């Protein structure tokens, strides 16, 4: 019933106007649904452009072993990923450039399923443990970072967009409260009553996929996963690569077109000095602010002041930052009045 519902609504939506970033994702994935029976030998790139974290093959295999598909055999060649930003602009791609092609870590927070999809909610950080901003959809407070593991419609079908709606429904119903807050999860770690919920989600009008409204009643399960439980399969952290979907090669698992931006001379100079760590922290805050559209002055004041204080405390290395340009020095030495004074 769920499958026929989505296919009927998909046919109707494709005859009408686009419904935003997620609707574009649906339209782009429609062809993949039609090709499910083709059993293509090579894994395919997702059909809509986005910046995401693509799981490395060993991490994807480990995740599938932790949560076997309940929809039959799932292709092990299909990439598993977290979407960070749908349809990024050139400026947004540039903001992600410093970490594109780099390793990211993902820690499982919760497992979610319903009649159509299976997914895990994750925390996403850089290899150094710094948070990666999640701005994947129209409203950041509606969706949550997640990996779709399996779907009734196939990995390249409607699963990606539909899983976002499931997250939206769970948030609207309040079932994810406590699961998304690490401190609350830690406090309730031994509370079995709060660790899992199963039940019906009522009929729902989605903000993310309004062309498919209303979504029918569905039975869902959400279960918090402690670090001790997820460590049962070797390591708690999954590993992936930050990449745009068009640059990710699913056959090799590499980000083939990761931009190789040469580091600026000023950056090299700053990092080589005694304030290198302070400068790196300031630079990372600047990158986060750019990706999130935040005001740099407001959100990076702590890092800016720390860098300033360090530079002021090390004038023997950073004095050149305060020295006047050479042409000004030359101009001062060639000033007739100055020369006259020297000759007296």
SETIDREN-273053 format. One record per residue: residue in one letter; x, y, z of N, C-alpha, C in turn. Coordinates in steps of 0.001 Angstrom, whole numbers, plus 500000, padded with zeros to 6 digits. Each point is the difference from the previous one (the first is absolute). Example, Ala and Ser with C-alpha at 12.3 -4.5 7.8 and 13.67 -1.06 7.14 Angstrom:
<rs>
A513190494310507800499110501190500000500900501200500000;S499650501050499280500820501190500060499230501090500730;
</rs>
This chain:
<rs>
X500833498798500000499167501202500000500867501250500000;X501061499969500849500871501175500061500672500238498669;X500425498902499338500693500154498721499078500585498950;X498760499475499905499078500512498993499646501451500277;X499908500375501262499722501393500356501065500922499431;X501263499654500192501079500866499535500076500051498488;X499766498885499331500068500020498547498857500811499396;X498808499925500602498892500821499518500295501481500208;X500489500356501184500302501394500278501178500496499166;X500959499129499729501136500389499170499544500362498601;X499123499183499423499507500282498652499274501336499948;X499222500299501044499279501269500028500958501174500169;X500986499848500880500909501116500278500872500335498810;X500357499023499197500869500259498857499269500748498894;X498676500052500082499232500751499013499743501435500450;X500440500318501217499795501342500539501332500666500223;X499939501173500616501230500758500202500904499318501020;X501267500412500005500957499468500966499632500480501379;X500275499170500999499663500358501367501200500300500859;X501061500557499482501165500358500798501093498970499879;X501004500125500872501197499169499878499681498521500114;X499137499635500951499706498584500171499140499481498860;X499095500833499474499205499591498846500888499787498789;X501024500821499856500958499792498914500678498655500162;X500315499656501252500616498702500249499076498869499588;X498702500161500273499034498977499610499928499859498488;X499913501125499297499910499958498547501228499357499398;X501164500321500570501235499448499468500093498506500256;X499387499545501114500097498585500327498923499166499327;X499032500622499327498912499251499377500522499026498952;X500977500432499222500559499123498973500662498786500622;X500596500198501193500636498874500673498972498959500412;X498810500472500441498937499068500372499603499155498798;X499887500626498824499598499282498795501045498993499564;X501270500202500428501072499112499553500350498940501030;X499205499870501058500356499059501049500135498574499488;X499201499622498999500029498640499484501156499756499050;X500715501050499637501089499846499032501205499305500609;X500147500080501361501113499359500684501329500391499370;X500272501298499969501230500477499404501195499483500792;X501069499673499292501162499399500637500822501012500771;X499981501276499581500798501016500656499126500851500921;X500525500328501202499244500902500874499858501363499363;X498870500654500271499699501275499368500125501146501001;X500396501161499493500001501189500826498561500419500293;X499753500583501193498663500548500262499635501028498941;X498689500122499692499572500800498863499894501483500237;X500146500474501230499904501434500268501311500460500620;X500424501196499632501267500524500497499893500380501473;X500977499583500780500050500398501402501422499834500527;X500269500670501106501227499761500753499650499020501108;X500784498954500144499692499001501005501238499308500518;X499777499067500918501056499128500498499665498593499539;X500865499429499161499790498671499435500800498986500812;X499312499001500535500667499010500835501027499215499200;X501162499765500625500970499098499403499423498588500006;X500467499168499085499352498705499772499993499123501240;X501085500009500783500014499160501191499005500495501046;X499839501325500097499011500547500931498579499706499537;X499765500088498681498674499681499465499663498532500249;X500989499139499815499777498568500243499693499747501471;X500718500668500882499773499837501436498610500490500396;X499572501113499411498677500539500318498903499055499531;X500162499427498815498988499067499479499948498715500822;X501131499597500582499991498818500859499317500303501329;X500188501218500487499335500401501240498490500050499839;X499550500460498818498567500181499744499651499360498657;X499791498684499978499676499316498739498708500538499393;X499954500018498681498820500495499302498812499081500242;X498856500594500262498770499220500149499188500006498712;X500584500567498936499318500087498709500639499092498957;X500691498952500447500662499116499049501452500387499819;X500650499400499014501421500240499764500235501435499557;X500914500662500682500401501360499631501351499949499304;X500155500769498952501253500013499258501111500572500864;X501064499220500179501125500472500797500833501025499252;X499762500155498701500762500969499210499419501406500081;X498754500122500414499385501320500062500608500808501141;X500363501258499759500605500804501067498995500356501085;X500468500042501220499222500512501125500566501367500362;X499133500955500291500487501364500169499075500822500892;X500557501108500500499256501043500701500018501240499124;X498849500591499750499934501240499222500245501183500937;X500942500862499617500274501220500756499336501217499379;X499936500041498660499398501149499321499512499578498628;X498674500106499771499432499719498683500246501173499055;X500235499681498722500128501001498933500860501196500416;X501253499766500381500836501101500477500334500984498889;X500032501270500341500444501025499063501522499942499903;X500554500745499044501455500046499855500646500535501276;X499356500973500620500533500565501236499963498980501130;X498924499221500066499898498982501047501005498881499778;X500230499628498742501036499004499718501361500508500452;X500245501281499763501272500592500401500151499981501515;X498885500170500717500050499980501460500363498616500523;X499558498954499300500323498635500410501358499541499474;X500613500778499113501249499593499353501103499617500986;X500157500705501140501090499633500909499926498575500529;X498801499401500035499892498627500510499614499010498909;X499796500458498767499622499081498929501142499027499720;X499655498719499918500998498963499808500635499525501289;X499660500655501125500572499629501289499109498976500705;X500568499363501007499284498989500767499083500643501035;X498839499399500190499067500419501048499626498781500834;X499595500253501232499564498930500890498511500139500284;X499331498857500107498566499990500274499730499032501145;X499323500493501025499652499151501138498489499807500041;X499603498757500138498579499657499990499347500456501303;X498903500740499874499240500452501167498707499216500184;X499355499633498876498712499316500102499720499232498714;X499168498984500142499525499213498857498520500294499802;X499595500162498732498617500365499668499520499118498855;X498736499571500075499421499254498883498493500189499972;X499424499778498819498552499881499862499730498973498913;X498826500043499384499645498996499000500759500168498693;X500688501126499817500604500325498709501516500095500053;X500566500381501136501430500312500027500640499634501329;X501320499833499969500826499799501190501139501013499957;X500314500595501157501047501023500021500610500093501389;X501160500647500068500608500331501282500233501505500052;X499772500582501166500308501405500250501435500069500500;X500766500951499499501425500048500315500448501406500398;X501099500048500745500772501219500197501101500004498952;X500246501149499384501004500103498942501081500975500441;X501255499539499991501123500861500364501135499799499014;X500932500951500006501220499822499221500855498932500671;X501091499644499344500908499005500567500567500484501330;X500116501323500150500525500580501236498934500142501078;X498748499628499685498937500075500987499203501280499992;X500260500898499040499241501246499923498667499739499304;X498908500607500476498688499752499385499931500525498577;X499323499252499143499723500440498632498558500462499968;X499777501220499554498665500587500036499048499248499089;X498781499833500510498977499271499257498940500971499513;X500001500294498694499019500930499413499404499366498753;X499594498740500110499668499235498808498694500414499348;X499034500444500790498676500200499424499486501399500279;X498754500231499617499426501341500084500029500527501428;X499639499166500964499961500425501393500895499088500822;X501064500578500545500980499210500719499416499364501252;X498941500598500569499410499465501221498937498947499711;X499860499592498745499012498983499631500674498650499805;X501040499965499182500709498760499712501165499845500969;X500588498818500035501192499733500804500973499198499145;X501315500074500279500966499246499193499779498502500151;X499881499322498885499686498576500043500564499276498783;X500120498690500135500408499127498901498855499041499727;X499498499978498787498993499014499619500714498692499688;X499651498947500726500664498705499840499325499169498924;X498681499971500016499249499192499041498620500603499822;X499387499685498852498682500549499695499198499002499190;X498703500047500190499100499163499215500140500289498518;X500331501253499658500107500420498607501403499889499435;X500952499494500786501365499886499509500855501168500433;X501301499784500041500914501019500495499984501280499177;X499739499901498708500000501195499166498581500420499619;X499035499526500767498618500376499730499589501213500817;X498809499911500605499456501125500755500508500056501430;X500884499049500350500348499857501405500616501246500610;X500912500675499278500697501137500581499056501087500455;X499115500430499107499068501067500347498970499515501014;X499522498756499848498981499519500929500547499885501417;X501254499563500147500565499880501337500026501349500704;X500253501072499248499963501341500588498607500318500532;X498968499550499293498629500222500465499737499200501268;X500521498780500074499838499211501217500639500719501185;X501191500568499793500642500772501069499143501206500384;X499431500647498989499130501153500243498795499593500844;X499415498857499692498828499527500736500353499670501449;X501155499357500180500411499628501352500298501232500849;X500585501021499381500260501231500742498691500700500343;X499090500039499041498719500666500246499210499300501103;X500167498686500112499277499241501020500704500022501352;X501223500539500030500751500063501249500738498730500349;X500028499020499097500611498715500323501527500040499981;X500571501032499402501458500101499967500549500860501134;X499119500540500827500474500810501118500836499131500934;X501133500503500381500910499234500844501001499209499201;X499592499551498788500920499251499148500983500922499295;X499576501226499721500856500936499279500871500828500933;X499782499888501286500792500734500980500918499020500713;X501286500148499781500961499044500547499937499939501519;X499825501136500656499963500009501456498777499253500511;X498857500210499345498787499301500416500147498507499788;X500623499615498893500206498580499731500907499379501045;X501023500753500424500911499478501012499284499830501340;X499150500953500353499265499911501266499049498810500009;X499417499691498848498996498936499926500577498690499485;X501318499854500077500646498858499360499460498668500501;X499636499946501285499532498740500570498480499925500101;X499303500973499412498532500031500085499404499289498797;X499648498719500171499488499206498889498725500589499425;X499181500631500842498722500529499522500204501107498981;X501124500725500110500251501114499103500904499621498833;X500514498758499999500993499612499007499378499618498666;X498726499628499985499364499563498750498520500364500022;X499513500370498815498569500261499844499532499355498712;X498855499330500063499343499443498816498525500351500073;X499450500400498875498595500346499970499605500613498679;X498769500489499943499482500581498762500251501497499956;X500403500466498823500076501428499726498747500375499223;X499300501005500454498735500379499383500216500600498614;X498899500150499261500067500633498677500714501340500114;X500816500331498988500955501101500170500130500824498727;X500056501322500168500294500923498901501449500448500126;X500795499674499003501437500258500042500347501387499473;X500967500640500643500569501248499498501000499702498888;X500691498882500119501059499659499051499459499496498669;X498895499258500021499435499404498793498507500295499916;X499623501256499864498575500358500031499201499419498847;X500648499712498869499265499452498858499473498598500270;X500522499343501032499584498634500314499019499950501175;X499620501150500530499097500033501151498602499532499616;X499269499417500942500446499644501347500685498634500015;X500969499828500893500638498701500180499123499150500912;X499767498746499627499062499177500767500575499556501338;X499132499459500831500418499428501280501038498914499741;X501041499962500820501048499002499828500497499574501375;X500431498771500099500585499512501257501513500168499923;X500575500607501021501432500300499995500635499576501317;X501326499853499952500801499679501179501211500913500032;X500315500520501174501229500773500181500676499490501269;X501297499710499886500731499395501118501346500694500175;X500249500498501189501292500619500264501074498923500081;X501141500262499411501105499052499993501139500576500829;X500359499315501085501102500476500831501317499650499344;X501055500688500399501313499728499420500454498577500306;X499617499484501181500376498637500348499372499005499038;X498748500265499589499319499091499081500616500050498610;X500285501204499504500537500109498649501437499532499927;X500723499970501136501370499511499988500059498489499822;X498848499341500060499976498556499836500566499579498659;X500008500893499000500562499660498700501317500742499787;X500936499767500884501378500509499942500125501430500518;X499562501006499258500199501398500381498670500740499947;X499857501002500869498755500760500030499883500927498805;X501110500571499571499951501012498947500044499366498620;X499083500431499139500068499672498584500854501063499318;X500590499645498871500911500906499309499494500234498589;X500027501257499570499567500336498648500841501108499414;X499691500356498757500724501037499275499044501126499641;X500385501232500304499199501165499633500196500268498515;X498891500109499256500114500160498551498666500479499436;X500052500647498849498773500266499260499602498722499278;X498703499797499821499529498758499392500514499826498578;X500170501097499270500480499903498621501480499657499931;X500736500232501087501432499719500016500325498660500635;X498994499378500634500261498736500679499918498842499020;X501009499147500016500049498816499142499577498794500831;X498763499501499834499534498888500827500745498700499740;X500621499864498834500738498774499689501281499898500821;X500670501127500191501267500003500737499866500557501408;X498868500664500274499808500600501309500849501225500241;X500382500689498928500874501166500125499308501257499500;X500482501134500500499518501306499552500945500450498897;X499655499686498771500931500148498883500354501435499689;X499072500923500207500243501394499633500095500904501217;X500510499479501099500158500837501188500916501165499673;X499558501223500263500824501156499649501298500016500785;X501086500254499298501313500085500641500405501459500080;X499429500689500967500288501424500145501376500188500630;X500880500734499331501294500275500618499817500905501215;X500730499689501055499881500813501204500650501354499767;X499343501052500459500509501351499777501299500213500772;X500837500889499473501273500273500644499843500548501403;X498994500863500194499744500553501330499658498893500989;X499169499022499544499609498895500882501219499171500394;X500877499726499037501218499243500299500857500743501019;X500115501309499815500793500811500921499424499943501412;X498683500157500117499372500008501318500130498647500692;X499795498913499254500037498668500603501413499575500378;X501002500558499322501386499631500291500517500649501272;X499301501007500507500442500721501177499475499416501292;X500295500660501107499581499504501319498495500036500228;X499247500679499132498536500071500145499292499142498955;X500668498964499520499417499157498960498695499355500411;X499921499489501237498766499332500442498861501000500148;X500309501200500490498969501031500131499489500438498626;X500919500100499040499574500383498651499137498908499373;X500372498725500198499212498891499442498599499984500586;X499872500277501308498678500048500633499184501156499439;X500643501150499796499325501161499419499550499698498569;X500866499352499218499681499661498613498841499013499932;X499993498996500902498913499016500024498674500659500350;X500018500955500928498771500719500363499498500822498824;X500921500615499267499619500763498814499321499100498970;X500553498804499773499412499065499038498604499569500443;X499827499721501301498683499596500505498987501119499826;X500425501225500267499092501137499855499577500180498548;X500935499829499069499682500128498578499011498932499568;X500212498746500444499105498911499600498597500194500552;X499902500585501204498700500141500657499334501332499719;X500696500914499325499444501322499763499921500843501257;X500873499720500973499989500727501263500898501230499920;X499760500932500902500826501198500070501326499648500669;X501094500155499259501310499591500498500399500781501253;X499757501299499995500399500837501131499271499571501271;X498730499649499851499196499627501166500357498616500526;X500275499050499097500173498611500410501456499583500194;X500954500811499577501407499606500111500798500989500844;X499334500712500881500687500971500838501043499366500905;X499676498847500588500931499326500908501285499625499279;X499860499404498815501181499588499236500806501205499516;X499291501068499610500681501205499521500818500648501110;X499425500099501196500716500605501124501192499150500422;X499828498670499974501113499115500366501158500153499021;X499673500114498706501045500188498995500680501355500180;X499217501037500236500574501339500192500947500033501188;X499564499417501128500830500013501203501299499235499783;X499908498889499265501205499206499738500972500771499112;X499472500645498962500855500783499097500664501144500760;X499239500669500861500561501102500784501090499516500949;X499873498753500455500982499457500943501250499468499310;X499997499967498682501148499461499258500441500972498909;X500412501213500382500369501003498987501268499650499239;X500857499159500590501246499662499313499751499257498690;X498865499274499904499665499290498760498997500780499164;X498993500563500654498887500605499265500128501510499828;X501165500567500293500144501454499900499749500507498588;X500220499150498998499818500440498613498545500372499714;X499065499477500822498594500342499791499733501465500316;X500834500585500844499816501398500393500975500948499315;X500991499438499293500960500853499307499336500678498818;X500343501254499707499435500665498819500543499383498729;X499264500095498895500481499475498719501334500622499621;X500770499247499197501330500458499618499955501313499242;X498968500204499165499941501238499230499801501202500903;X499269499789501125499835501097500943501314500318500691;X500765498904500313501295500216500617500933500733499041;X499986499594498725500837500652498995499605501456499841;X498683500264500015499523501366499846500438500874501151;X499986499398501202500401500776501167501477500357499940;X500830499043499518501436500254499951500372500992498924;X499136500146498966500303500924498915499351501359500193;X499385500211501157499341501278500262501051501104500125;X499882501085499243501017501055500021500196500586501387;X498920500200500732500125500584501332500808499100500918;X499749498681499857500740499057500832501476500026499662;X500295500026498695501394500033499572500672501282500477;X499248501103499943500572501270500450500334499946501478;X499117499368500758500252499886501428501228499168500295;X500174498923499190501141499138500211501301500716499679;X499954500959499043501221500676499568500416501107500946;X499079500385500894500342501087500913500870499484501148;
</rs>
